[in-house]
């Protein structure tokens, strides 16, 4: 497949870097200011070196990426809320041109799911978005294999930053502010960690899951979301006395989405430690399935994008 | 169609030799005259034979209820009917036979617990969530006028946990407390 990659953050760059290994060709790679475009395949390594050296990715205009000949648009621009632009329009243009789109950007699938599916229905192309939920962990493809109708609920930990903070608070008896500063020093938390600690990032992922289970109907505003900012070390201590701990847990069912700090058994499956993520898929006929792994990171998330590309039908 | 034999044959027959077995049922009764008699009527009405009653008056629950332990005997296939009849009559069945009917959940509350009157919070939980506070641990590292945490272990009637937790959530939002609920459902 010929890939046009929009977004040259960790995920976009890793997709470009690994595409060859998965048997695909990169015909365009763009960030918000410049683009490398070549219908015969761009020189990925050179483009990434330019990007690493703070130079322009290439000499082309990012606006021209979707004018080139490609099979799959990889939408890896930063997640935006509300109208989910410009990601949504990128995907719309790809589908209207009868191309496939694979998203790593959560915005369009969380906020405008029904519109995306309507565009897909009128297109020869299709959309996939495994990378939007749980990074490297195969969550959506597992649900697809079980069939969404037979999945009753998905629960779990889908934000590594919040999980890291809660794990450290429990282990060291430290307070939130202290551990957050440590996480920022380690690069686990961003300079502005708001969306990770207030539950928004996890909520977007569980909204996407609810949309898959119910075939649409949910957006971020439909989710009940609470963050971990108000959890003191003493709450984790009390939980531990009772053989429990606190994790930022999300739940998606056909009836709704809820994300918040919850008590879980300290040695239970959902109490993963550090930045690890886990999902529990509750099925009608097969009990609970658990998948755990790295929920973020460039190469990790890129593998989910490239697996999606591999699942696409030929155009 | 229509003349196929009834396939009840593969249903294991509960009626064996007409024997009876002994069961223990634990109830919680409101401390009012006539309550014990009212609670025991469904046992006899459904074919149970009362063996003994331990009325633990000295052992009142935090909600002011009296625990009562009832030993009875009945044919095994009648036992579920007796328990159902008790519950239909509004009797709080805590335990029946081997099965615990009460669910136990823990919640952690965080906030200005002392300033927002912890004892009022707990009695509201007992009233509004219809739960029994079985024990409470408090951690107030910043002193009583700062942010503190409390873990409460609650007994709730079976099948009512979701409702009870929703009530606790609403008490929490009234008092600006963070409520950390247990994750129910699934194999956590």
Boltz contact constraints between the chains, C-beta under 6 A:
constraints:
  - contact:
      token1: [A, 155]
      token2: [B, 186]
      max_distance: 6.0
  - contact:
      token1: [A, 230]
      token2: [B, 178]
      max_distance: 6.0
  - contact:
      token1: [A, 232]
      token2: [B, 147]
      max_distance: 6.0
  - contact:
      token1: [A, 234]
      token2: [B, 139]
      max_distance: 6.0
  - contact:
      token1: [A, 234]
      token2: [B, 141]
      max_distance: 6.0
  - contact:
      token1: [A, 234]
      token2: [B, 149]
      max_distance: 6.0
  - contact:
      token1: [A, 235]
      token2: [B, 108]
      max_distance: 6.0
  - contact:
      token1: [A, 235]
      token2: [B, 110]
      max_distance: 6.0
  - contact:
      token1: [A, 235]
      token2: [B, 149]
      max_distance: 6.0
  - contact:
      token1: [A, 237]
      token2: [B, 139]
      max_distance: 6.0
  - contact:
      token1: [A, 238]
      token2: [B, 108]
      max_distance: 6.0
  - contact:
      token1: [A, 238]
      token2: [B, 137]
      max_distance: 6.0
  - contact:
      token1: [A, 238]
      token2: [B, 139]
      max_distance: 6.0
  - contact:
      token1: [A, 238]
      token2: [B, 149]
      max_distance: 6.0
  - contact:
      token1: [A, 238]
      token2: [B, 151]
      max_distance: 6.0
  - contact:
      token1: [A, 239]
      token2: [B, 108]
      max_distance: 6.0
  - contact:
      token1: [A, 242]
      token2: [B, 106]
      max_distance: 6.0
  - contact:
      token1: [A, 246]
      token2: [B, 180]
      max_distance: 6.0
  - contact:
      token1: [A, 249]
      token2: [B, 183]
      max_distance: 6.0
  - contact:
      token1: [A, 261]
      token2: [B, 180]
      max_distance: 6.0
  - contact:
      token1: [A, 262]
      token2: [B, 181]
      max_distance: 6.0
  - contact:
      token1: [A, 262]
      token2: [B, 183]
      max_distance: 6.0
  - contact:
      token1: [A, 263]
      token2: [B, 180]
      max_distance: 6.0
  - contact:
      token1: [A, 263]
      token2: [B, 182]
      max_distance: 6.0
  - contact:
      token1: [A, 264]
      token2: [B, 183]
      max_distance: 6.0
  - contact:
      token1: [A, 264]
      token2: [B, 188]
      max_distance: 6.0
  - contact:
      token1: [A, 265]
      token2: [B, 188]
      max_distance: 6.0
  - contact:
      token1: [A, 268]
      token2: [B, 188]
      max_distance: 6.0
  - contact:
      token1: [A, 270]
      token2: [B, 188]
      max_distance: 6.0
  - contact:
      token1: [A, 280]
      token2: [B, 186]
      max_distance: 6.0
  - contact:
      token1: [A, 282]
      token2: [B, 186]
      max_distance: 6.0
  - contact:
      token1: [A, 288]
      token2: [B, 186]
      max_distance: 6.0
  - contact:
      token1: [A, 288]
      token2: [B, 187]
      max_distance: 6.0
